[in-house]
Amino acid sequence: MVPVQALLQKLLPRQQLSQYAELVQEAEDIDRERLITKLISGGYLRTAIVEEPGDFSVRGGIVDVFRRSIPIPCA
């Protein structure tokens, strides 16, 4: 048995999802614009404040991402 809401969620096929996956480690130098483009292409929403799964914000050199795979943001 599965809740109806779970059945109605749209999921990307694994192969397509892997195109948007990006491993970013703390203090790693990355191409910020490339990461922002990848997040938007992957369906993330750029917001002023990160409040919900799928949100991200950019403040100076910080990109704050609320991953979709977790119910609450990591500290």
All heavy atoms as a GROMACS GRO file, in nm:
protein
  590
    1MET      N    1   0.083  -0.116   0.000
    1MET     CA    2   0.000   0.000   0.000
    1MET      C    3   0.089   0.124   0.000
    1MET      O    4   0.190   0.128   0.068
    1MET     CB    5  -0.088   0.002   0.123
    1MET     CG    6  -0.177  -0.118   0.134
    1MET     SD    7  -0.340  -0.070   0.155
    1MET     CE    8  -0.432  -0.071   0.019
    2VAL      N    9   0.045   0.220  -0.077
    2VAL     CA   10   0.119   0.346  -0.089
    2VAL      C   11   0.018   0.460  -0.080
    2VAL      O   12  -0.090   0.451  -0.138
    2VAL     CB   13   0.192   0.354  -0.224
    2VAL    CG1   14   0.294   0.463  -0.222
    2VAL    CG2   15   0.253   0.223  -0.264
    3PRO      N   16   0.056   0.568  -0.011
    3PRO     CA   17  -0.034   0.684  -0.009
    3PRO      C   18  -0.055   0.739  -0.151
    3PRO      O   19   0.035   0.735  -0.235
    3PRO     CB   20   0.040   0.787   0.077
    3PRO     CG   21   0.138   0.708   0.156
    3PRO     CD   22   0.173   0.588   0.072
    4VAL      N   23  -0.173   0.788  -0.179
    4VAL     CA   24  -0.206   0.842  -0.311
    4VAL      C   25  -0.108   0.953  -0.349
    4VAL      O   26  -0.065   0.960  -0.464
    4VAL     CB   27  -0.352   0.895  -0.313
    4VAL    CG1   28  -0.382   0.965  -0.444
    4VAL    CG2   29  -0.449   0.780  -0.291
    5GLN      N   30  -0.072   1.038  -0.255
    5GLN     CA   31   0.022   1.148  -0.285
    5GLN      C   32   0.154   1.094  -0.337
    5GLN      O   33   0.216   1.154  -0.424
    5GLN     CB   34   0.044   1.235  -0.163
    5GLN     CG   35  -0.076   1.321  -0.129
    5GLN     CD   36  -0.050   1.410  -0.010
    5GLN    OE1   37   0.035   1.380   0.074
    5GLN    NE2   38  -0.123   1.520  -0.001
    6ALA      N   39   0.200   0.981  -0.284
    6ALA     CA   40   0.326   0.922  -0.331
    6ALA      C   41   0.314   0.877  -0.476
    6ALA      O   42   0.407   0.891  -0.554
    6ALA     CB   43   0.366   0.805  -0.242
    7LEU      N   44   0.199   0.823  -0.512
    7LEU     CA   45   0.177   0.779  -0.650
    7LEU      C   46   0.169   0.896  -0.747
    7LEU      O   47   0.205   0.882  -0.864
    7LEU     CB   48   0.048   0.697  -0.660
    7LEU     CG   49   0.052   0.559  -0.594
    7LEU    CD1   50  -0.088   0.497  -0.596
    7LEU    CD2   51   0.151   0.470  -0.665
    8LEU      N   52   0.124   1.011  -0.700
    8LEU     CA   53   0.107   1.127  -0.788
    8LEU      C   54   0.236   1.207  -0.807
    8LEU      O   55   0.241   1.295  -0.893
    8LEU     CB   56  -0.004   1.217  -0.732
    8LEU     CG   57  -0.143   1.155  -0.730
    8LEU    CD1   58  -0.242   1.250  -0.663
    8LEU    CD2   59  -0.189   1.119  -0.869
    9GLN      N   60   0.338   1.178  -0.727
    9GLN     CA   61   0.464   1.252  -0.742
    9GLN      C   62   0.531   1.215  -0.874
    9GLN      O   63   0.539   1.099  -0.911
    9GLN     CB   64   0.560   1.220  -0.628
    9GLN     CG   65   0.523   1.281  -0.498
    9GLN     CD   66   0.625   1.250  -0.390
    9GLN    OE1   67   0.702   1.155  -0.401
    9GLN    NE2   68   0.626   1.331  -0.287
   10LYS      N   69   0.579   1.318  -0.942
   10LYS     CA   70   0.650   1.296  -1.067
   10LYS      C   71   0.798   1.274  -1.036
   10LYS      O   72   0.859   1.351  -0.962
   10LYS     CB   73   0.634   1.416  -1.160
   10LYS     CG   74   0.492   1.436  -1.206
   10LYS     CD   75   0.481   1.554  -1.299
   10LYS     CE   76   0.338   1.572  -1.343
   10LYS     NZ   77   0.324   1.684  -1.434
   11LEU      N   78   0.852   1.168  -1.091
   11LEU     CA   79   0.994   1.136  -1.071
   11LEU      C   80   1.064   1.127  -1.204
   11LEU      O   81   1.007   1.079  -1.302
   11LEU     CB   82   1.008   1.002  -0.996
   11LEU     CG   83   0.946   0.996  -0.857
   11LEU    CD1   84   0.956   0.855  -0.802
   11LEU    CD2   85   1.012   1.094  -0.763
   12LEU      N   86   1.188   1.170  -1.205
   12LEU     CA   87   1.269   1.158  -1.326
   12LEU      C   88   1.324   1.016  -1.336
   12LEU      O   89   1.356   0.954  -1.235
   12LEU     CB   90   1.388   1.254  -1.320
   12LEU     CG   91   1.360   1.402  -1.329
   12LEU    CD1   92   1.487   1.481  -1.303
   12LEU    CD2   93   1.305   1.438  -1.465
   13PRO      N   94   1.337   0.965  -1.457
   13PRO     CA   95   1.405   0.837  -1.474
   13PRO      C   96   1.549   0.849  -1.422
   13PRO      O   97   1.611   0.955  -1.428
   13PRO     CB   98   1.404   0.814  -1.626
   13PRO     CG   99   1.294   0.902  -1.677
   13PRO     CD  100   1.287   1.018  -1.584
   14ARG      N  101   1.601   0.740  -1.367
   14ARG     CA  102   1.735   0.741  -1.305
   14ARG      C  103   1.843   0.798  -1.398
   14ARG      O  104   1.926   0.877  -1.355
   14ARG     CB  105   1.773   0.600  -1.263
   14ARG     CG  106   1.905   0.593  -1.189
   14ARG     CD  107   1.933   0.453  -1.146
   14ARG     NE  108   1.830   0.414  -1.052
   14ARG     CZ  109   1.852   0.352  -0.938
   14ARG    NH1  110   1.974   0.318  -0.907
   14ARG    NH2  111   1.754   0.320  -0.858
   15GLN      N  112   1.842   0.762  -1.525
   15GLN     CA  113   1.943   0.810  -1.619
   15GLN      C  114   1.935   0.962  -1.634
   15GLN      O  115   2.036   1.031  -1.636
   15GLN     CB  116   1.929   0.742  -1.754
   15GLN     CG  117   2.038   0.780  -1.852
   15GLN     CD  118   2.023   0.705  -1.984
   15GLN    OE1  119   1.923   0.639  -2.008
   15GLN    NE2  120   2.123   0.715  -2.069
   16GLN      N  121   1.814   1.014  -1.644
   16GLN     CA  122   1.797   1.159  -1.658
   16GLN      C  123   1.836   1.230  -1.528
   16GLN      O  124   1.898   1.335  -1.530
   16GLN     CB  125   1.653   1.192  -1.695
   16GLN     CG  126   1.632   1.336  -1.732
   16GLN     CD  127   1.490   1.363  -1.778
   16GLN    OE1  128   1.406   1.275  -1.784
   16GLN    NE2  129   1.463   1.488  -1.810
   17LEU      N  130   1.801   1.170  -1.416
   17LEU     CA  131   1.836   1.228  -1.286
   17LEU      C  132   1.988   1.239  -1.269
   17LEU      O  133   2.038   1.338  -1.217
   17LEU     CB  134   1.776   1.143  -1.173
   17LEU     CG  135   1.802   1.190  -1.032
   17LEU    CD1  136   1.742   1.328  -1.009
   17LEU    CD2  137   1.748   1.090  -0.932
   18SER      N  138   2.060   1.140  -1.317
   18SER     CA  139   2.206   1.142  -1.302
   18SER      C  140   2.270   1.258  -1.380
   18SER      O  141   2.380   1.302  -1.346
   18SER     CB  142   2.267   1.009  -1.345
   18SER     OG  143   2.254   0.991  -1.484
   19GLN      N  144   2.202   1.311  -1.480
   19GLN     CA  145   2.254   1.427  -1.553
   19GLN      C  146   2.258   1.551  -1.465
   19GLN      O  147   2.335   1.642  -1.489
   19GLN     CB  148   2.167   1.456  -1.676
   19GLN     CG  149   2.170   1.350  -1.781
   19GLN     CD  150   2.069   1.378  -1.892
   19GLN    OE1  151   2.006   1.482  -1.896
   19GLN    NE2  152   2.054   1.282  -1.982
   20TYR      N  153   2.172   1.555  -1.363
   20TYR     CA  154   2.163   1.672  -1.276
   20TYR      C  155   2.239   1.654  -1.145
   20TYR      O  156   2.252   1.748  -1.068
   20TYR     CB  157   2.017   1.705  -1.246
   20TYR     CG  158   1.937   1.734  -1.370
   20TYR    CD1  159   1.840   1.647  -1.415
   20TYR    CD2  160   1.962   1.849  -1.444
   20TYR    CE1  161   1.768   1.674  -1.530
   20TYR    CE2  162   1.890   1.876  -1.559
   20TYR     CZ  163   1.794   1.788  -1.600
   20TYR     OH  164   1.724   1.814  -1.715
   21ALA      N  165   2.287   1.534  -1.119
   21ALA     CA  166   2.359   1.507  -0.993
   21ALA      C  167   2.493   1.580  -0.994
   21ALA      O  168   2.562   1.588  -1.095
   21ALA     CB  169   2.379   1.358  -0.976
   22GLU      N  170   2.528   1.634  -0.879
   22GLU     CA  171   2.654   1.706  -0.865
   22GLU      C  172   2.704   1.686  -0.723
   22GLU      O  173   2.632   1.716  -0.627
   22GLU     CB  174   2.633   1.855  -0.893
   22GLU     CG  175   2.756   1.938  -0.893
   22GLU     CD  176   2.838   1.926  -1.021
   22GLU    OE1  177   2.778   1.900  -1.127
   22GLU    OE2  178   2.959   1.943  -1.014
   23LEU      N  179   2.823   1.632  -0.709
   23LEU     CA  180   2.883   1.616  -0.577
   23LEU      C  181   2.964   1.741  -0.547
   23LEU      O  182   3.058   1.774  -0.617
   23LEU     CB  183   2.973   1.493  -0.572
   23LEU     CG  184   3.049   1.472  -0.441
   23LEU    CD1  185   2.951   1.452  -0.326
   23LEU    CD2  186   3.142   1.354  -0.453
   24VAL      N  187   2.921   1.813  -0.444
   24VAL     CA  188   2.990   1.935  -0.403
   24VAL      C  189   3.030   1.916  -0.258
   24VAL      O  190   2.947   1.886  -0.173
   24VAL     CB  191   2.899   2.060  -0.416
   24VAL    CG1  192   2.972   2.184  -0.370
   24VAL    CG2  193   2.851   2.075  -0.559
   25GLN      N  194   3.158   1.935  -0.232
   25GLN     CA  195   3.208   1.918  -0.096
   25GLN      C  196   3.234   2.052  -0.032
   25GLN      O  197   3.261   2.151  -0.102
   25GLN     CB  198   3.334   1.832  -0.097
   25GLN     CG  199   3.307   1.692  -0.150
   25GLN     CD  200   3.431   1.605  -0.151
   25GLN    OE1  201   3.538   1.649  -0.117
   25GLN    NE2  202   3.414   1.481  -0.190
   26GLU      N  203   3.226   2.055   0.099
   26GLU     CA  204   3.248   2.178   0.174
   26GLU      C  205   3.383   2.239   0.138
   26GLU      O  206   3.484   2.170   0.126
   26GLU     CB  207   3.244   2.147   0.324
   26GLU     CG  208   3.250   2.270   0.410
   26GLU     CD  209   3.237   2.236   0.557
   26GLU    OE1  210   3.182   2.129   0.590
   26GLU    OE2  211   3.280   2.319   0.638
   27ALA      N  212   3.383   2.370   0.115
   27ALA     CA  213   3.502   2.451   0.084
   27ALA      C  214   3.562   2.418  -0.053
   27ALA      O  215   3.673   2.462  -0.084
   27ALA     CB  216   3.608   2.437   0.193
   28GLU      N  217   3.492   2.346  -0.137
   28GLU     CA  218   3.540   2.314  -0.271
   28GLU      C  219   3.517   2.434  -0.363
   28GLU      O  220   3.414   2.499  -0.357
   28GLU     CB  221   3.463   2.193  -0.325
   28GLU     CG  222   3.500   2.155  -0.467
   28GLU     CD  223   3.416   2.038  -0.519
   28GLU    OE1  224   3.331   1.988  -0.445
   28GLU    OE2  225   3.439   2.000  -0.633
   29ASP      N  226   3.614   2.465  -0.447
   29ASP     CA  227   3.598   2.570  -0.547
   29ASP      C  228   3.520   2.512  -0.665
   29ASP      O  229   3.558   2.409  -0.720
   29ASP     CB  230   3.733   2.622  -0.597
   29ASP     CG  231   3.804   2.708  -0.494
   29ASP    OD1  232   3.735   2.768  -0.409
   29ASP    OD2  233   3.927   2.714  -0.496
   30ILE      N  234   3.409   2.577  -0.701
   30ILE     CA  235   3.327   2.530  -0.812
   30ILE      C  236   3.292   2.648  -0.902
   30ILE      O  237   3.305   2.763  -0.863
   30ILE     CB  238   3.196   2.463  -0.763
   30ILE    CG1  239   3.113   2.563  -0.682
   30ILE    CG2  240   3.224   2.340  -0.680
   30ILE    CD1  241   2.973   2.517  -0.653
   31ASP      N  242   3.246   2.617  -1.021
   31ASP     CA  243   3.195   2.718  -1.113
   31ASP      C  244   3.052   2.750  -1.068
   31ASP      O  245   2.959   2.673  -1.094
   31ASP     CB  246   3.198   2.665  -1.256
   31ASP     CG  247   3.148   2.765  -1.358
   31ASP    OD1  248   3.077   2.862  -1.321
   31ASP    OD2  249   3.180   2.746  -1.477
   32ARG      N  250   3.034   2.860  -0.997
   32ARG     CA  251   2.906   2.894  -0.938
   32ARG      C  252   2.795   2.906  -1.041
   32ARG      O  253   2.685   2.856  -1.022
   32ARG     CB  254   2.918   3.024  -0.858
   32ARG     CG  255   2.795   3.054  -0.776
   32ARG     CD  256   2.813   3.180  -0.701
   32ARG     NE  257   2.792   3.290  -0.794
   32ARG     CZ  258   2.758   3.412  -0.758
   32ARG    NH1  259   2.746   3.442  -0.631
   32ARG    NH2  260   2.736   3.505  -0.847
   33GLU      N  261   2.821   2.973  -1.152
   33GLU     CA  262   2.718   2.990  -1.255
   33GLU      C  263   2.677   2.857  -1.316
   33GLU      O  264   2.560   2.836  -1.347
   33GLU     CB  265   2.766   3.089  -1.362
   33GLU     CG  266   2.783   3.231  -1.311
   33GLU     CD  267   2.657   3.285  -1.243
   33GLU    OE1  268   2.546   3.269  -1.298
   33GLU    OE2  269   2.669   3.342  -1.134
   34ARG      N  270   2.773   2.768  -1.334
   34ARG     CA  271   2.742   2.634  -1.387
   34ARG      C  272   2.652   2.558  -1.289
   34ARG      O  273   2.556   2.493  -1.330
   34ARG     CB  274   2.871   2.556  -1.413
   34ARG     CG  275   2.848   2.420  -1.474
   34ARG     CD  276   2.984   2.351  -1.502
   34ARG     NE  277   2.965   2.208  -1.507
   34ARG     CZ  278   2.966   2.125  -1.403
   34ARG    NH1  279   2.989   2.171  -1.283
   34ARG    NH2  280   2.947   1.997  -1.418
   35LEU      N  281   2.683   2.568  -1.159
   35LEU     CA  282   2.601   2.502  -1.058
   35LEU      C  283   2.460   2.560  -1.056
   35LEU      O  284   2.362   2.486  -1.051
   35LEU     CB  285   2.665   2.515  -0.920
   35LEU     CG  286   2.586   2.454  -0.804
   35LEU    CD1  287   2.566   2.304  -0.823
   35LEU    CD2  288   2.654   2.483  -0.672
   36ILE      N  289   2.446   2.691  -1.063
   36ILE     CA  290   2.315   2.756  -1.063
   36ILE      C  291   2.234   2.710  -1.184
   36ILE      O  292   2.117   2.676  -1.173
   36ILE     CB  293   2.331   2.909  -1.061
   36ILE    CG1  294   2.385   2.954  -0.924
   36ILE    CG2  295   2.198   2.979  -1.092
   36ILE    CD1  296   2.430   3.098  -0.919
   37THR      N  297   2.297   2.708  -1.301
   37THR     CA  298   2.230   2.662  -1.423
   37THR      C  299   2.183   2.518  -1.408
   37THR      O  300   2.072   2.482  -1.446
   37THR     CB  301   2.323   2.677  -1.544
   37THR    OG1  302   2.358   2.814  -1.559
   37THR    CG2  303   2.259   2.625  -1.671
   38LYS      N  304   2.269   2.434  -1.350
   38LYS     CA  305   2.236   2.293  -1.332
   38LYS      C  306   2.120   2.277  -1.233
   38LYS      O  307   2.030   2.195  -1.254
   38LYS     CB  308   2.358   2.217  -1.283
   38LYS     CG  309   2.350   2.070  -1.300
   38LYS     CD  310   2.486   2.006  -1.280
   38LYS     CE  311   2.485   1.865  -1.330
   38LYS     NZ  312   2.613   1.800  -1.318
   39LEU      N  313   2.118   2.356  -1.126
   39LEU     CA  314   2.009   2.349  -1.030
   39LEU      C  315   1.876   2.388  -1.096
   39LEU      O  316   1.775   2.319  -1.079
   39LEU     CB  317   2.037   2.440  -0.910
   39LEU     CG  318   2.144   2.391  -0.812
   39LEU    CD1  319   2.184   2.504  -0.717
   39LEU    CD2  320   2.096   2.270  -0.735
   40ILE      N  321   1.876   2.496  -1.171
   40ILE     CA  322   1.754   2.541  -1.238
   40ILE      C  323   1.709   2.437  -1.341
   40ILE      O  324   1.590   2.404  -1.347
   40ILE     CB  325   1.775   2.679  -1.303
   40ILE    CG1  326   1.795   2.785  -1.193
   40ILE    CG2  327   1.659   2.716  -1.394
   40ILE    CD1  328   1.843   2.919  -1.243
   41SER      N  329   1.803   2.383  -1.416
   41SER     CA  330   1.768   2.279  -1.515
   41SER      C  331   1.711   2.155  -1.448
   41SER      O  332   1.627   2.085  -1.505
   41SER     CB  333   1.892   2.239  -1.596
   41SER     OG  334   1.938   2.347  -1.672
   42GLY      N  335   1.755   2.129  -1.324
   42GLY     CA  336   1.706   2.014  -1.250
   42GLY      C  337   1.577   2.039  -1.175
   42GLY      O  338   1.531   1.954  -1.100
   43GLY      N  339   1.518   2.157  -1.195
   43GLY     CA  340   1.388   2.185  -1.135
   43GLY      C  341   1.393   2.256  -1.001
   43GLY      O  342   1.290   2.273  -0.937
   44TYR      N  343   1.511   2.298  -0.956
   44TYR     CA  344   1.520   2.373  -0.831
   44TYR      C  345   1.473   2.516  -0.855
   44TYR      O  346   1.486   2.570  -0.965
   44TYR     CB  347   1.663   2.372  -0.777
   44TYR     CG  348   1.696   2.245  -0.703
   44TYR    CD1  349   1.729   2.128  -0.771
   44TYR    CD2  350   1.694   2.240  -0.564
   44TYR    CE1  351   1.758   2.011  -0.704
   44TYR    CE2  352   1.724   2.124  -0.496
   44TYR     CZ  353   1.756   2.010  -0.566
   44TYR     OH  354   1.784   1.895  -0.499
   45LEU      N  355   1.419   2.578  -0.750
   45LEU     CA  356   1.365   2.713  -0.758
   45LEU      C  357   1.456   2.808  -0.682
   45LEU      O  358   1.482   2.790  -0.563
   45LEU     CB  359   1.225   2.716  -0.698
   45LEU     CG  360   1.154   2.851  -0.696
   45LEU    CD1  361   1.130   2.902  -0.838
   45LEU    CD2  362   1.022   2.839  -0.620
   46ARG      N  363   1.504   2.912  -0.751
   46ARG     CA  364   1.589   3.012  -0.686
   46ARG      C  365   1.501   3.107  -0.606
   46ARG      O  366   1.408   3.168  -0.659
   46ARG     CB  367   1.670   3.090  -0.790
   46ARG     CG  368   1.773   3.182  -0.726
   46ARG     CD  369   1.863   3.242  -0.831
   46ARG     NE  370   1.963   3.329  -0.769
   46ARG     CZ  371   2.067   3.376  -0.832
   46ARG    NH1  372   2.086   3.349  -0.960
   46ARG    NH2  373   2.154   3.452  -0.769
   47THR      N  374   1.528   3.118  -0.477
   47THR     CA  375   1.449   3.200  -0.387
   47THR      C  376   1.541   3.289  -0.303
   47THR      O  377   1.662   3.265  -0.298
   47THR     CB  378   1.365   3.112  -0.292
   47THR    OG1  379   1.452   3.031  -0.213
   47THR    CG2  380   1.267   3.025  -0.367
   48ALA      N  381   1.485   3.389  -0.238
   48ALA     CA  382   1.563   3.476  -0.151
   48ALA      C  383   1.602   3.403  -0.023
   48ALA      O  384   1.712   3.421   0.030
   48ALA     CB  385   1.485   3.603  -0.118
   49ILE      N  386   1.510   3.320   0.027
   49ILE     CA  387   1.534   3.242   0.149
   49ILE      C  388   1.497   3.097   0.121
   49ILE      O  389   1.390   3.068   0.067
   49ILE     CB  390   1.448   3.295   0.266
   49ILE    CG1  391   1.482   3.440   0.296
   49ILE    CG2  392   1.467   3.209   0.390
   49ILE    CD1  393   1.390   3.506   0.395
   50VAL      N  394   1.584   3.005   0.159
   50VAL     CA  395   1.559   2.863   0.139
   50VAL      C  396   1.467   2.813   0.249
   50VAL      O  397   1.502   2.819   0.367
   50VAL     CB  398   1.693   2.786   0.139
   50VAL    CG1  399   1.670   2.637   0.136
   50VAL    CG2  400   1.778   2.829   0.022
   51GLU      N  401   1.347   2.768   0.208
   51GLU     CA  402   1.248   2.725   0.308
   51GLU      C  403   1.192   2.586   0.282
   51GLU      O  404   1.143   2.522   0.374
   51GLU     CB  405   1.132   2.824   0.313
   51GLU     CG  406   1.172   2.963   0.356
   51GLU     CD  407   1.057   3.060   0.358
   51GLU    OE1  408   0.991   3.078   0.254
   51GLU    OE2  409   1.034   3.117   0.466
   52GLU      N  410   1.196   2.540   0.158
   52GLU     CA  411   1.132   2.414   0.123
   52GLU      C  412   1.225   2.329   0.038
   52GLU      O  413   1.313   2.382  -0.030
   52GLU     CB  414   1.004   2.440   0.042
   52GLU     CG  415   0.900   2.520   0.116
   52GLU     CD  416   0.777   2.543   0.031
   52GLU    OE1  417   0.755   2.467  -0.064
   52GLU    OE2  418   0.703   2.638   0.061
   53PRO      N  419   1.204   2.196   0.039
   53PRO     CA  420   1.283   2.111  -0.049
   53PRO      C  421   1.270   2.159  -0.194
   53PRO      O  422   1.161   2.192  -0.239
   53PRO     CB  423   1.218   1.973  -0.031
   53PRO     CG  424   1.156   1.978   0.105
   53PRO     CD  425   1.109   2.120   0.121
   54GLY      N  426   1.383   2.167  -0.263
   54GLY     CA  427   1.384   2.214  -0.402
   54GLY      C  428   1.415   2.362  -0.416
   54GLY      O  429   1.424   2.412  -0.527
   55ASP      N  430   1.432   2.433  -0.304
   55ASP     CA  431   1.470   2.575  -0.307
   55ASP      C  432   1.622   2.588  -0.304
   55ASP      O  433   1.692   2.503  -0.248
   55ASP     CB  434   1.418   2.650  -0.183
   55ASP     CG  435   1.270   2.676  -0.184
   55ASP    OD1  436   1.204   2.650  -0.286
   55ASP    OD2  437   1.220   2.725  -0.081
   56PHE      N  438   1.672   2.695  -0.364
   56PHE     CA  439   1.812   2.732  -0.344
   56PHE      C  440   1.822   2.884  -0.348
   56PHE      O  441   1.738   2.952  -0.404
   56PHE     CB  442   1.904   2.666  -0.445
   56PHE     CG  443   1.910   2.730  -0.581
   56PHE    CD1  444   2.009   2.821  -0.614
   56PHE    CD2  445   1.815   2.700  -0.678
   56PHE    CE1  446   2.014   2.880  -0.739
   56PHE    CE2  447   1.819   2.758  -0.803
   56PHE     CZ  448   1.919   2.848  -0.834
   57SER      N  449   1.924   2.937  -0.284
   57SER     CA  450   1.948   3.080  -0.287
   57SER      C  451   2.097   3.106  -0.305
   57SER      O  452   2.180   3.019  -0.277
   57SER     CB  453   1.897   3.149  -0.159
   57SER     OG  454   1.976   3.112  -0.049
   58VAL      N  455   2.127   3.224  -0.353
   58VAL     CA  456   2.266   3.265  -0.374
   58VAL      C  457   2.287   3.397  -0.301
   58VAL      O  458   2.214   3.493  -0.324
   58VAL     CB  459   2.297   3.282  -0.526
   58VAL    CG1  460   2.441   3.325  -0.546
   58VAL    CG2  461   2.265   3.154  -0.601
   59ARG      N  462   2.384   3.396  -0.212
   59ARG     CA  463   2.419   3.518  -0.138
   59ARG      C  464   2.570   3.531  -0.142
   59ARG      O  465   2.641   3.457  -0.074
   59ARG     CB  466   2.369   3.508   0.007
   59ARG     CG  467   2.217   3.504   0.018
   59ARG     CD  468   2.173   3.491   0.162
   59ARG     NE  469   2.243   3.384   0.230
   59ARG     CZ  470   2.193   3.263   0.252
   59ARG    NH1  471   2.073   3.233   0.211
   59ARG    NH2  472   2.262   3.171   0.314
   60GLY      N  473   2.616   3.622  -0.224
   60GLY     CA  474   2.761   3.638  -0.239
   60GLY      C  475   2.821   3.510  -0.294
   60GLY      O  476   2.777   3.458  -0.396
   61GLY      N  477   2.918   3.456  -0.225
   61GLY     CA  478   2.984   3.332  -0.269
   61GLY      C  479   2.920   3.207  -0.214
   61GLY      O  480   2.973   3.097  -0.230
   62ILE      N  481   2.804   3.220  -0.148
   62ILE     CA  482   2.738   3.105  -0.086
   62ILE      C  483   2.617   3.064  -0.170
   62ILE      O  484   2.533   3.146  -0.204
   62ILE     CB  485   2.692   3.138   0.057
   62ILE    CG1  486   2.812   3.170   0.145
   62ILE    CG2  487   2.610   3.023   0.115
   62ILE    CD1  488   2.776   3.223   0.280
   63VAL      N  489   2.610   2.935  -0.202
   63VAL     CA  490   2.492   2.878  -0.266
   63VAL      C  491   2.430   2.784  -0.163
   63VAL      O  492   2.492   2.686  -0.121
   63VAL     CB  493   2.527   2.800  -0.395
   63VAL    CG1  494   2.403   2.739  -0.458
   63VAL    CG2  495   2.598   2.892  -0.495
   64ASP      N  496   2.310   2.817  -0.119
   64ASP     CA  497   2.239   2.742  -0.015
   64ASP      C  498   2.132   2.657  -0.084
   64ASP      O  499   2.046   2.711  -0.154
   64ASP     CB  500   2.175   2.842   0.082
   64ASP     CG  501   2.114   2.776   0.204
   64ASP    OD1  502   2.136   2.655   0.226
   64ASP    OD2  503   2.043   2.847   0.278
   65VAL      N  504   2.138   2.525  -0.067
   65VAL     CA  505   2.048   2.434  -0.137
   65VAL      C  506   1.973   2.348  -0.035
   65VAL      O  507   2.033   2.290   0.055
   65VAL     CB  508   2.126   2.341  -0.233
   65VAL    CG1  509   2.032   2.245  -0.305
   65VAL    CG2  510   2.208   2.422  -0.331
   66PHE      N  511   1.841   2.343  -0.049
   66PHE     CA  512   1.757   2.254   0.032
   66PHE      C  513   1.727   2.134  -0.056
   66PHE      O  514   1.641   2.139  -0.144
   66PHE     CB  515   1.630   2.325   0.073
   66PHE     CG  516   1.548   2.255   0.180
   66PHE    CD1  517   1.467   2.329   0.262
   66PHE    CD2  518   1.550   2.118   0.196
   66PHE    CE1  519   1.388   2.266   0.360
   66PHE    CE2  520   1.474   2.054   0.292
   66PHE     CZ  521   1.392   2.130   0.375
   67ARG      N  522   1.800   2.026  -0.035
   67ARG     CA  523   1.784   1.906  -0.117
   67ARG      C  524   1.642   1.852  -0.109
   67ARG      O  525   1.578   1.859  -0.006
   67ARG     CB  526   1.881   1.797  -0.072
   67ARG     CG  527   2.023   1.832  -0.097
   67ARG     CD  528   2.120   1.722  -0.059
   67ARG     NE  529   2.060   1.610   0.012
   67ARG     CZ  530   2.123   1.541   0.105
   67ARG    NH1  531   2.246   1.571   0.140
   67ARG    NH2  532   2.064   1.439   0.164
   68ARG      N  533   1.597   1.796  -0.217
   68ARG     CA  534   1.462   1.738  -0.221
   68ARG      C  535   1.454   1.606  -0.146
   68ARG      O  536   1.347   1.565  -0.106
   68ARG     CB  537   1.421   1.714  -0.365
   68ARG     CG  538   1.393   1.841  -0.437
   68ARG     CD  539   1.325   1.809  -0.568
   68ARG     NE  540   1.278   1.933  -0.625
   68ARG     CZ  541   1.305   1.971  -0.746
   68ARG    NH1  542   1.375   1.894  -0.825
   68ARG    NH2  543   1.259   2.084  -0.790
   69SER      N  544   1.565   1.542  -0.127
   69SER     CA  545   1.564   1.406  -0.070
   69SER      C  546   1.559   1.404   0.082
   69SER      O  547   1.559   1.296   0.141
   69SER     CB  548   1.688   1.330  -0.118
   69SER     OG  549   1.806   1.398  -0.077
   70ILE      N  550   1.552   1.519   0.147
   70ILE     CA  551   1.546   1.522   0.292
   70ILE      C  552   1.431   1.612   0.337
   70ILE      O  553   1.400   1.711   0.272
   70ILE     CB  554   1.679   1.571   0.355
   70ILE    CG1  555   1.717   1.709   0.302
   70ILE    CG2  556   1.790   1.471   0.332
   70ILE    CD1  557   1.837   1.770   0.369
   71PRO      N  558   1.364   1.577   0.447
   71PRO     CA  559   1.248   1.655   0.489
   71PRO      C  560   1.282   1.788   0.557
   71PRO      O  561   1.201   1.880   0.559
   71PRO     CB  562   1.175   1.562   0.586
   71PRO     CG  563   1.281   1.471   0.636
   71PRO     CD  564   1.381   1.457   0.525
   72ILE      N  565   1.402   1.798   0.615
   72ILE     CA  566   1.444   1.922   0.679
   72ILE      C  567   1.586   1.954   0.635
   72ILE      O  568   1.663   1.864   0.605
   72ILE     CB  569   1.437   1.914   0.834
   72ILE    CG1  570   1.520   1.796   0.886
   72ILE    CG2  571   1.292   1.902   0.882
   72ILE    CD1  572   1.532   1.791   1.036
   73PRO      N  573   1.622   2.081   0.629
   73PRO     CA  574   1.757   2.116   0.583
   73PRO      C  575   1.866   2.072   0.681
   73PRO      O  576   1.842   2.062   0.800
   73PRO     CB  577   1.753   2.268   0.571
   73PRO     CG  578   1.640   2.312   0.652
   73PRO     CD  579   1.543   2.197   0.662
   74CYS      N  580   1.983   2.045   0.627
   74CYS     CA  581   2.098   2.008   0.711
   74CYS      C  582   2.160   2.135   0.770
   74CYS      O  583   2.159   2.240   0.707
   74CYS     CB  584   2.204   1.936   0.628
   74CYS     SG  585   2.148   1.780   0.561
   75ALA      N  586   2.215   2.121   0.886
   75ALA     CA  587   2.281   2.234   0.950
   75ALA      C  588   2.424   2.245   0.902
   75ALA      O  589   2.484   2.152   0.861
   75ALA     CB  590   2.277   2.218   1.101
   0.00000   0.00000   0.00000
